Amino acid sequence: MATVADIEPASLTITPGTSEQFTLTLRNEGDDVEAYRLTAIDDAAGFVVIEPDTVLVHPGETGTAVATMQLAHTGDWAVGEMVVRFRVVPAGNPDDFLVLEAIATIQSFSEVTAMLTPPALEGRRGASTRISVANTGNAHAEADLAVSAGNLELTIDRPRVALPAGSTQEVGLRVHARSVLWRGDPEQHDFTVTIAPEGQPSTTLEGTFRQVPLLPGWTFVAAIVGAAVIALGVFIGVAVLLWNGITGIARPVATTEAATETSTPTPAAEPVAVVTELTAPADPDPAGGSVVTVAIDAADAPQDALVAVAVTWPDRLALASDSCLGWIDPATDDLIEPGTPGLVRPGDQCLIDPTAVRAEADLEFTGPRAGFTETVSAKASRLVSVEDGGVADVEPGVRRSFDEELAITVDPPPFWLQVEQYRPDPESSTRLFVMAVHRTLDADSEDAQLAFRISAPDFADPPNLFGAYLVGGSGACVFIPEDDICVVDFPVDVETFDQGGGRWEDGALETQWVFVPIQVPADESAAGLVSIEAVGLTEGGEELDATETAAVVRPASAPLVLGSDLFPVDVEFDPSSAAGGDEVQATVRLTAAIFDDRAAAEDGSRIVELEFAWWDQIDLVDDPVGCAEYDPRSRICTLDEPAEGDELADVVLTFTVDDDARSRSDHAELLAKVTVLTYPPEDEEDLTGGAEVPGGWPLRWDATQIQRLEFEFG
């Protein structure tokens, strides 16, 4: 062969968005002048430029060309090695061509961009926008999102996003003004969103919220003009009387019988017809709240009147948020400021502006984690105006109508979580938490694994997952990929004799209880949350990552409180053992959960209800003593609130032991489960943290105590 070719370097690295060069060297060892045609072939053809692409080389001499490799700044380039090929074709002998090869290693990069859509918002109290976060790189990226504003409350769907290469994530942002602007000029509020990708500079997005007044500005001007017209009329009338008195001019007095005029009474205005409609998504998200939209049509309502719609919902639902202009307590006519759902009770009246473009309000409810079917109802009750924080009825009122009802059904999610502290000892440095992982089974359920992360407050040691165990005492985690992540199995088609702890249904594991010890400091007062968050799910051949799992499995948490009078329930049998036919008493003593350095909690914890369960070897003689109400079907005892301090009356249950109890077991157990309302929000200050409630502190939590009754031989 009369041609010798070489390429330098033989390998290089390149990052998309940059360029690198190869040098092609050609030597003509023939007897004639040769022209060489150079081209990039295969994958390199579209992004390599050769200059010059034709090289003329004399016999015994060499020529060179430069090949520039330019990769577009996109995420389309896979990370790794790429073979770059060049064809060298001599014009005099095209069949005697050469192919040169080099290796280009494509480096990884991530580039995160973000955009607000829309950036400019407008509303009376709040509005929503979307944050679009895109990764235009070729490597996975993650970014933290933070929002800030002076006079606004900002609620973001999630504070962190995972961005696979070339992907875009949408994050919802709700903007809410802290106070109602009743009248006057619109006010503009600025807010910012900061996106901080790992290893990259932060990006700041700026947005505005233009808050328009609840009442139109012309109402104040109209009031002034009306007052001026009345004053002018009075002035003219007085002036005429004075002129007549000064000039002595008087009108003649009629001597004929005055005609009798009969005024026609103005007919009373008819009450305004208000059409109320309730709607909800056809397929609500089982991992989130259920949104009910209350829409009204009141075309004949006075211009500056608001429609008060009474909304009722069952106790199993909780109002999490709403977009009402405010609420009215119908018992007192007190105005409840918007944005305080914890102060709103079923039957309160939601205020809606009938003249608004969107004459409706969204109410978000949360319910039992295992799914539910409940009914929400609404009825237009009255027309009102709000002035200086007071509420006044507006004539002619609203026409009588029937309640509009809407049934909400939320199917149970594939998995749902619960956290509860188990038998805590205030004197012990070890607290035991039960992580209950529930699965919704169906005919198509396959073997599954759920991974979850457990977090503890800073004052406690990290959870010891290697010491976690199941009901039977065996290790809980099939493996521990990270120190705070536990993976548990949910098998199906398991024979009865192979089933371990947990609750099983037709050979499939439905509920697994994982006991996790957490070490806490002694002689210290503190409070925080122990939480569990699903981070991975595998079922059959399908595997969900952390983001996908979080979208279908809601996290859960429970309080960890250190201090005196920690737990509100204690159970004791008298006597502690009994024979068949004997009568025994169980005393349940209750105290509020308080701790030393939070005096505001002393009057802020109360028992709501107490639920009992007992083995069938003992029978309840009569209703428990000490309950304000008792439901024998659900075995729930409702308690009166303590009048003062933290002490509550004891609840006493009387049982008889079955005659054959000893033949079936050597003991029986009584469970007392108490539901506690911590820091009831008596006013807005309490609701927003006036009682120094830790962030995310739950209003409700459960505590359980189980007491054993030993059986004697009769």
C-alpha atoms as one frame of an Amber mdcrd trajectory, in Angstrom:
protein
   0.000   0.000   0.000   1.419   3.410  -1.042  -0.340   5.354   1.755   0.425
   5.454   5.474  -2.114   7.188   7.780  -2.185   7.972  11.484  -4.497   9.753
  13.932  -3.620  11.680  17.096  -4.686  11.466  19.829  -5.859   7.878  19.805
  -8.395   8.749  22.492  -9.807  11.869  24.113 -12.607  12.994  26.426 -15.308
  15.448  25.451 -18.230  17.082  27.230 -21.405  17.901  25.268 -21.374  21.587
  24.387 -17.595  21.656  23.804 -15.301  20.690  20.916 -12.137  18.604  20.622
  -9.771  17.941  17.703  -8.020  15.006  16.063  -5.044  15.407  13.739  -4.971
  13.114  10.656  -1.477  12.572   9.187  -1.046  11.080   5.659   2.247   9.942
   4.010   2.475   9.239   0.291   5.001   6.454  -0.311   4.083   6.103  -3.958
   5.701   7.575  -7.092   2.891   9.946  -8.078   1.239  12.964  -6.510  -1.898
  11.805  -4.696  -5.050  13.659  -3.608  -6.690  12.125  -0.520 -10.397  12.608
   0.213 -11.129  12.561   4.000 -14.592  11.901   5.462 -16.039  11.053   8.877
 -18.167   7.916   8.709 -20.702   5.997  10.811 -21.828   7.759  14.022 -19.290
  10.570  13.633 -20.541  11.751  10.245 -22.981  14.301  11.619 -20.807  16.094
  14.189 -17.236  16.045  12.847 -15.856  18.653  10.396 -12.526  17.997   8.584
 -10.412  20.855   7.291  -9.232  20.511   4.647 -11.277  17.568   3.496  -8.926
  17.001   0.509  -5.191  16.806   1.047  -2.682  16.871  -1.861   0.533  14.996
  -0.965   3.693  14.669  -3.134   5.660  11.405  -3.235   7.692  10.848  -0.064
   6.003  13.713   1.774   3.253  13.981   4.445   0.109  16.061   4.742  -2.204
  16.785   7.661  -5.838  17.664   8.273  -7.669  18.640  11.456 -10.959  16.924
  12.406 -13.040  18.985  14.854 -15.570  17.069  16.915 -18.400  19.322  18.140
 -21.169  17.863  20.381 -24.377  19.808  20.844 -25.115  20.966  24.395 -27.992
  18.530  24.953 -28.735  15.456  27.009 -28.939  13.220  23.939 -25.345  12.004
  24.327 -24.998   8.811  26.305 -22.153   8.747  28.785 -19.348   6.389  27.771
 -17.015   5.552  24.914 -17.764   6.232  21.259 -15.699   4.980  18.296 -14.934
   7.782  15.810 -14.027   6.555  12.298 -12.513   8.354   9.301 -12.195   7.089
   5.709  -9.111   8.067   3.689  -9.697   7.565  -0.081  -6.833   8.179  -2.590
  -8.208   9.716  -5.798  -5.869   7.681  -7.992  -6.878   4.343  -6.497 -10.266
   4.633  -4.691 -10.421   0.942  -3.874  -7.217   1.212  -1.858  -8.854   3.273
   0.969  -7.970   3.337   4.663 -10.123   3.623   7.816  -8.739   5.347  10.916
 -10.298   4.878  14.361 -10.077   6.787  17.627 -11.994   6.664  20.926 -13.986
   9.636  22.249 -15.173   9.290  25.860 -18.315  11.367  26.425 -18.366  12.950
  29.862 -21.473  13.323  31.998 -23.006  16.693  32.748 -26.241  18.014  34.136
 -27.749  21.409  33.545 -30.873  22.344  35.467 -33.133  25.155  34.284 -36.441
  26.331  35.721 -39.411  28.452  34.772 -42.561  29.797  36.495 -45.772  29.320
  34.545 -47.331  31.844  34.931 -44.991  34.218  36.806 -47.658  36.905  37.344
 -50.660  35.863  39.449 -53.826  37.651  40.489 -56.604  36.884  42.959 -58.498
  38.056  46.006 -56.675  35.773  48.428 -54.585  33.276  46.546 -53.602  31.725
  43.240 -51.579  28.819  41.892 -48.656  28.484  39.520 -46.327  25.743  38.334
 -42.557  25.464  38.624 -41.094  23.622  35.626 -37.657  22.204  36.431 -35.765
  20.673  33.487 -32.506  18.736  33.267 -31.041  19.269  29.803 -27.960  17.228
  30.620 -27.112  13.569  30.068 -26.765  12.607  33.753 -29.199  12.308  36.631
 -29.602  15.457  38.751 -31.427  16.463  41.907 -32.436  19.934  42.997 -33.795
  21.530  46.148 -36.592  24.074  45.878 -37.157  26.897  48.344 -39.725  29.690
  48.309 -39.790  32.999  50.129 -42.032  36.054  50.389 -42.688  38.690  53.002
 -46.474  39.037  53.094 -47.425  35.765  51.460 -47.810  32.179  52.569 -46.298
  29.870  49.983 -47.088  26.157  49.804 -44.954  23.992  47.544 -45.867  20.451
  46.490 -42.444  19.051  47.323 -39.120  20.642  48.288 -36.870  18.363  46.203
 -37.082  16.910  42.711 -35.214  14.073  41.062 -34.411  14.740  37.399 -33.365
  11.886  35.134 -31.335  12.933  32.119 -33.376  14.961  29.648 -36.475  15.088
  31.874 -38.739  17.836  33.214 -40.603  17.846  36.545 -43.632  20.005  37.377
 -44.007  21.279  40.965 -47.158  23.056  42.115 -46.909  26.315  44.078 -49.848
  27.848  45.944 -49.617  31.554  46.822 -51.827  32.804  49.642 -52.099  36.322
  51.087 -51.912  36.501  54.874 -54.876  38.860  55.185 -57.999  39.827  53.249
 -57.894  43.079  51.255 -61.468  44.217  51.667 -61.341  47.412  49.582 -58.991
  49.977  48.099 -56.331  49.669  45.428 -54.869  46.296  44.476 -51.649  45.369
  46.251 -48.703  43.668  44.620 -46.656  41.080  46.505 -43.353  39.736  45.237
 -42.121  36.214  45.857 -39.098  34.196  44.813 -38.407  30.556  44.072 -34.829
  29.321  44.438 -33.741  26.156  42.647 -30.463  24.736  43.970 -29.175  21.800
  41.902 -26.461  19.664  43.457 -23.053  20.845  42.253 -24.437  23.771  40.242
 -25.156  27.442  40.934 -28.607  28.272  42.243 -31.277  29.821  40.035 -33.768
  32.356  41.357 -37.177  32.863  39.768 -39.195  35.950  40.567 -42.970  36.057
  40.627 -45.674  38.521  41.584 -49.107  38.168  43.119 -51.525  41.040  42.543
 -54.094  40.940  45.322 -57.359  42.586  44.305 -59.821  43.864  46.933 -62.773
  41.771  47.984 -65.173  44.695  47.432 -64.928  46.838  44.274 -63.347  50.273
  44.660 -66.409  52.042  43.323 -68.422  51.182  46.433 -66.485  53.688  48.515
 -66.725  56.370  45.803 -70.437  55.719  45.424 -70.924  56.169  49.159 -69.151
  59.543  49.044 -71.116  60.713  45.987 -74.381  59.614  47.573 -73.604  61.477
  50.755 -72.705  64.582  48.738 -75.989  64.444  46.818 -77.999  64.157  50.033
 -76.092  67.060  51.609 -76.682  69.228  48.532 -80.397  68.510  48.597 -80.642
  69.437  52.282 -78.721  72.667  51.631 -81.028  73.702  48.761 -84.139  72.960
  50.819 -82.944  75.035  53.755 -81.955  77.881  51.416 -85.439  77.981  49.855
 -87.133  78.111  53.257 -84.895  80.951  54.394 -85.526  82.921  51.175 -89.268
  82.549  51.527 -89.113  83.764  55.129 -87.046  86.818  54.229 -89.146  87.950
  51.222 -92.505  87.194  52.824 -93.493  85.120  49.891 -95.899  82.428  50.824
 -97.887  79.974  48.834-101.710  80.395  48.985-103.463  77.926  51.146-105.933
  75.776  49.269-109.502  76.228  50.440-110.799  73.226  48.608-110.777  69.806
  50.111-107.428  68.223  49.571-107.383  65.295  47.279-106.614  62.070  48.997
-103.530  60.393  47.547-103.022  56.667  47.992 -99.355  55.648  47.704 -98.617
  52.356  46.018 -96.509  50.192  48.341 -93.201  48.925  46.895 -93.397  45.145
  46.599 -90.859  43.273  48.763 -87.928  41.907  46.809 -87.970  38.172  46.243
 -85.207  36.141  47.929 -82.315  35.425  45.610 -82.171  31.977  44.025 -78.754
  30.402  44.588 -77.816  27.219  42.785 -75.150  25.214  44.619 -73.141  22.452
  42.990 -70.569  20.084  44.492 -67.952  18.371  42.344 -64.860  16.281  42.992
 -62.279  14.509  40.798 -63.570  11.217  39.460 -60.373   9.436  40.472 -58.902
  11.126  43.571 -55.290  10.472  44.492 -55.243   7.893  47.337 -51.893   9.300
  48.539 -53.189  12.881  48.796 -56.207  14.841  49.929 -59.644  14.912  48.304
 -60.658  18.254  46.807 -64.338  19.175  46.770 -65.346  22.226  44.739 -68.353
  24.236  45.952 -69.695  26.296  43.031 -72.590  28.769  43.198 -74.749  30.608
  40.677 -76.459  33.670  42.150 -76.967  36.035  39.210 -79.506  38.207  41.058
 -77.450  38.738  44.203 -76.732  42.375  45.139 -73.457  43.626  43.739 -71.518
  43.813  47.013 -73.023  40.776  48.770 -71.267  37.515  49.544 -73.007  34.142
  49.600 -72.527  32.169  52.831 -72.650  28.422  52.086 -72.992  26.041  55.031
 -70.741  23.021  54.489 -70.918  19.858  56.570 -68.695  16.792  56.568 -68.306
  13.714  58.803 -65.846  13.548  61.672 -63.679  11.029  59.818 -62.686  13.781
  57.381 -60.507  16.762  58.277 -60.427  20.060  56.404 -56.800  20.566  55.366
 -57.091  23.730  53.255 -59.646  25.850  51.430 -59.987  28.847  49.117 -63.050
  30.423  50.774 -62.891  34.203  51.237 -63.504  33.479  54.905 -65.805  31.450
  57.146 -68.646  32.379  59.500 -69.466  30.544  62.706 -73.288  30.470  62.443
 -73.708  30.131  66.210 -71.935  33.420  66.970 -71.648  35.161  63.576 -67.927
  35.446  64.238 -65.792  35.832  61.143 -63.082  33.183  60.732 -60.184  34.479
  58.685 -59.276  32.477  55.569 -56.243  30.228  55.675 -57.045  28.788  59.119
 -58.705  25.422  58.389 -58.007  24.191  61.924 -60.526  26.709  63.276 -63.306
  25.668  60.897 -65.898  23.121  62.042 -68.576  21.190  60.103 -71.612  23.418
  59.605 -69.615  26.649  59.344 -70.389  28.886  56.371 -67.916  29.360  53.515
 -67.958  32.857  51.953 -68.003  32.988  48.130 -68.166  36.056  45.882 -71.025
  35.466  43.392 -69.643  38.117  40.998 -66.211  36.533  40.672 -65.166  34.940
  37.407 -64.729  31.723  39.371 -67.632  31.831  41.830 -66.539  28.766  43.746
 -64.253  27.526  46.497 -62.041  24.454  46.730 -62.067  22.483  49.980 -59.354
  19.871  50.522 -60.161  17.056  52.950 -57.936  14.335  54.324 -59.361  11.065
  55.553 -58.381   7.632  56.837 -55.270   6.280  55.178 -56.971   2.992  54.341
 -59.463   4.697  52.007 -63.006   5.788  52.708 -66.447   6.665  51.366 -67.950
   9.748  52.985 -70.542  12.408  52.117 -70.021  16.176  52.050 -73.048  18.482
  51.835 -73.473  22.188  51.118 -76.372  24.629  51.205 -76.554  28.361  50.450
 -77.691  29.880  53.764 -77.666  33.669  53.479 -76.381  36.821  51.806 -73.938
  38.796  53.936 -71.610  41.748  53.902 -68.444  42.091  55.914 -67.585  45.445
  57.446 -64.791  46.098  59.946 -64.613  42.428  60.818 -68.358  42.185  61.499
 -70.969  40.248  59.569 -74.356  41.680  58.524 -77.197  40.037  56.609 -78.039
  41.538  53.208 -81.616  41.689  52.003 -83.484  40.052  50.417 -81.629  36.913
  51.549 -81.576  33.604  49.703 -84.420  31.367  48.625 -84.900  28.131  50.541
 -83.210  25.154  48.945 -82.221  21.589  49.693 -78.759  20.424  50.704 -76.514
  19.395  47.851 -74.670  16.183  48.704 -71.601  14.564  47.220 -70.228  11.142
  48.074 -66.420  10.950  48.018 -64.797   7.579  47.558 -61.043   7.180  47.897
 -59.747   3.713  47.166 -57.079   2.406  49.511 -53.529   2.945  48.228 -51.354
  -0.083  47.458 -49.526   0.460  50.765 -50.168   2.754  53.709 -48.141   3.493
  56.822 -48.708   4.171  60.515 -46.345   5.050  63.365 -47.093   4.641  67.053
 -45.029   4.642  70.235 -45.407   1.350  72.099 -45.493   1.055  75.907 -43.123
   3.932  76.624 -41.374   4.134  79.963 -40.555   7.771  80.899 -37.611   6.544
  82.958 -36.075   4.493  80.155 -33.529   5.738  77.613 -35.002   3.419  74.964
 -38.298   4.196  73.269 -39.947   1.581  71.117 -41.880   2.618  68.012 -44.162
   0.393  65.965 -44.018   0.979  62.213 -47.194  -0.576  60.804 -46.959  -1.245
  57.067 -50.309  -2.177  55.521 -50.879  -3.608  52.075 -54.065  -3.531  49.997
 -54.451  -7.031  48.579 -56.381  -8.150  45.514 -56.565 -11.223  43.299 -53.565
 -10.044  41.232 -51.225  -9.334  44.155 -47.704 -10.702  43.736 -44.680 -10.974
  46.008 -43.617  -7.448  46.968 -40.957  -5.554  48.884 -41.320  -2.098  50.390
 -38.352   0.053  51.392 -38.924   2.828  53.907 -36.761   5.417  55.619 -37.144
   6.093  59.363 -36.217   9.509  60.755 -35.908  10.586  64.386 -35.556  14.047
  65.976 -32.064  15.496  66.372 -32.078  14.988  70.126 -32.469  11.207  69.687
 -29.971   8.712  68.292 -30.568   7.474  64.738 -32.877   4.434  64.676 -31.064
   1.112  65.060 -32.536  -0.900  62.200 -30.255  -3.857  62.890 -32.120  -4.131
  66.205 -35.574  -3.859  64.586 -37.740  -6.943  64.979 -41.143  -8.399  64.099
 -43.928  -9.601  66.380 -42.343 -13.030  66.737 -38.939 -11.575  67.598 -37.199
 -12.252  64.285 -35.271  -9.574  62.433 -37.554  -7.155  60.612 -35.475  -5.940
  57.677 -34.647  -8.439  54.926 -31.790  -6.066  54.105 -30.668  -2.565  55.048
 -29.299  -0.702  51.995 -28.602   2.406  54.104 -28.425   2.963  57.849 -31.907
   4.516  57.952 -33.657   2.401  55.278 -35.382  -0.912  56.016 -36.737  -3.291
  53.369 -39.556  -5.669  54.344 -41.051  -8.593  52.434 -44.748  -8.994  51.568
 -45.048 -12.555  50.221 -48.147 -14.241  48.791 -49.199 -17.902  48.465 -47.608
 -18.869  51.782 -48.803 -22.003  53.566 -50.266 -21.480  57.044 -47.465 -23.314
  58.847 -44.850 -21.074  57.129 -46.547 -17.792  57.989 -44.678 -15.714  60.547
 -45.769 -12.623  62.450 -48.096 -10.034  61.000 -51.645 -10.198  59.693 -52.258
 -12.667  56.854 -55.166 -13.011  54.457 -55.574 -16.095  52.245 -51.858 -16.853
  52.359 -50.740 -13.260  51.682 -49.182 -10.879  54.185 -51.510  -7.898  54.668
 -49.903  -6.053  57.607 -46.404  -6.171  59.036 -45.524  -4.566  62.378 -41.889
  -3.510  62.654 -40.651  -2.635  66.159 -37.807  -0.108  66.093 -35.889   0.909
  69.261 -34.727   4.532  69.472 -32.274   5.749  72.112 -33.114   9.064  73.803
 -31.282  11.160  76.418 -32.312  10.809  80.054 -33.515  13.672  82.255 -34.266
  15.973  79.344 -37.413  17.687  78.038 -37.803  17.766  74.285 -40.311  17.048
  71.573 -40.143  16.042  67.938 -41.449  13.647  65.333 -40.502  10.093  64.412
 -41.464   9.606  60.779 -41.557   6.849  58.182 -41.349   7.512  54.442 -41.582
   4.966  51.620 -38.595   5.216  49.257 -38.947   2.143  47.035 -41.486  -0.480
  45.991 -41.106  -3.691  44.030 -44.002  -5.928  43.058 -43.688  -8.712  40.540
 -41.417  -7.426  37.793 -42.199  -3.744  38.370 -39.906  -1.512  40.415 -40.705
   2.058  41.496 -38.037   4.558  42.478 -38.263   6.937  45.453 -40.193   9.640
  43.599 -42.691   7.202  42.112 -43.179   5.433  45.443 -43.782   8.706  47.305
 -46.537   9.513  44.816 -48.593   6.474  45.874 -47.604   5.897  49.541 -48.114
   8.714  52.045 -45.571   9.211  54.844 -46.589   8.946  58.497 -45.281  10.298
  61.795 -45.810  10.171  65.541 -44.572  12.432  68.343 -41.626  11.605  70.563
 -41.957  13.585  73.793 -39.478  13.531  76.661 -40.518  14.808  80.078 -42.837
  14.120  82.964 -46.334  12.647  82.591 -45.392  11.439  79.177 -48.112   8.994
  78.351 -51.816   9.544  78.806 -52.986   5.959  79.474 -52.236   3.341  82.133
 -54.189   0.088  82.655 -54.277  -2.000  85.853 -56.286  -5.129  86.800 -57.528
  -5.674  90.359 -56.835  -8.422  91.181 -54.031  -9.106  88.702 -55.055 -12.768
  88.424 -58.416 -14.525  88.616 -60.086 -17.914  88.199 -63.106 -18.909  86.112
 -66.307 -17.187  87.297 -64.411 -14.440  89.176 -65.140 -10.756  88.723 -62.255
  -8.327  88.148 -61.982  -4.593  87.677 -59.717  -2.815  85.225 -58.872   0.809
  85.954 -57.685   3.061  83.144 -55.904   6.176  84.407 -55.425   9.082  82.056
 -53.233  12.161  82.189 -52.470  14.784  79.596 -49.178  14.584  77.749 -47.130
  17.527  79.002 -43.424  18.190  79.227 -41.394  20.511  81.357 -40.228  23.256
  79.026 -43.506  23.849  77.191 -45.899  25.364  79.697 -48.327  26.162  76.890
 -48.981  22.437  76.544 -50.395  22.027  80.038 -53.784  23.345  79.010 -53.336
  22.255  75.458 -53.663  18.481  75.615 -56.914  16.676  76.088 -58.292  13.179
  75.676 -60.911  12.842  72.976 -61.860   9.159  73.036 -60.748   5.844  74.425
 -61.107   2.589  72.481 -61.073  -0.842  74.196 -60.398  -4.362  72.976 -60.217
  -7.546  75.036 -59.912 -11.278  74.603 -63.096 -13.296  74.452 -62.243 -15.235
  77.669 -63.490 -12.221  79.665 -66.869 -10.471  79.346 -67.793  -6.873  80.179
 -70.483  -6.773  82.870 -71.772  -3.233  82.240 -70.819  -0.032  80.470 -67.537
   1.450  81.699 -67.823   3.959  84.529 -66.349   7.399  83.822 -67.339   7.768
  80.163 -69.497  10.653  79.045 -70.732   8.335  76.265 -70.033   4.711  75.438
 -70.738   2.853  72.180 -70.800  -0.902  72.913 -70.527  -1.825  69.236 -67.267
   0.016  68.594 -66.219  -0.188  72.292 -65.367   3.530  72.204 -65.620   5.626
  75.355 -65.957   9.388  74.809 -64.616  11.501  77.644 -65.430  14.929  78.964
 -62.638  17.458  78.725 -60.866  18.175  82.010 -62.092  21.344  83.646 -58.711
  22.373  85.000 -55.193  21.034  84.960 -54.229  17.757  83.365 -56.007  15.180
  85.538 -58.976  13.239  84.176 -61.386  10.911  85.865 -60.459   7.224  85.900
 -62.418   4.863  83.669 -63.375   1.584  85.367 -64.421  -1.590  83.543 -65.825
  -4.658  85.308 -65.324  -8.106  83.744 -66.257 -11.677  84.570 -63.911 -14.515
  83.663 -65.418 -17.362  81.623 -65.633 -20.659  83.479 -63.545 -22.444  80.831
 -61.100 -19.575  80.291 -58.156 -21.493  81.750 -58.663 -24.371  79.320 -58.215
 -22.041  76.338 -55.318 -19.886  77.536 -53.342 -19.026  80.645 -54.171 -15.317
  80.394 -56.293 -12.625  78.719 -55.360  -9.118  77.621 -57.131  -5.750  77.713
 -56.068  -3.044  75.258 -56.832   0.617  75.876 -56.118   2.935  72.953 -56.507
   6.645  73.522 -56.795   9.384  70.915 -55.252  12.639  72.089 -55.782  16.122
  70.707 -52.588  18.063  71.341 -52.700  21.861  71.437 -56.319  22.357  70.361
 -56.243  25.521  68.237 -58.464  27.796  70.273 -57.431  30.782  68.164 -55.363
  31.639  65.122 -52.230  32.268  67.182 -52.286  28.715  68.524 -52.917  27.338
  65.064 -49.889  29.077  63.566 -47.558  28.098  66.368 -48.298  30.542  69.163
 -47.917  27.653  71.618 -44.476  26.905  70.157 -45.683  23.722  68.535 -42.805
  21.970  66.732 -43.007  22.127  62.970 -45.328  19.480  61.601 -46.597  18.585
  65.065 -49.795  16.539  64.636 -53.025  17.704  66.216 -54.076  14.093  66.802
 -52.104  11.057  67.825 -52.751   7.624  69.311 -51.300   5.908  72.369 -51.840
   2.275  73.363 -51.419   0.277  76.573 -52.016  -3.486  76.873 -52.463  -5.130
  80.283 -52.307  -8.867  80.947 -54.698 -10.721  83.282 -53.352 -14.076  84.498
 -55.786 -16.994  84.930 -55.707 -19.187  88.025 -56.921 -22.734  88.387 -60.421
 -22.641  89.876
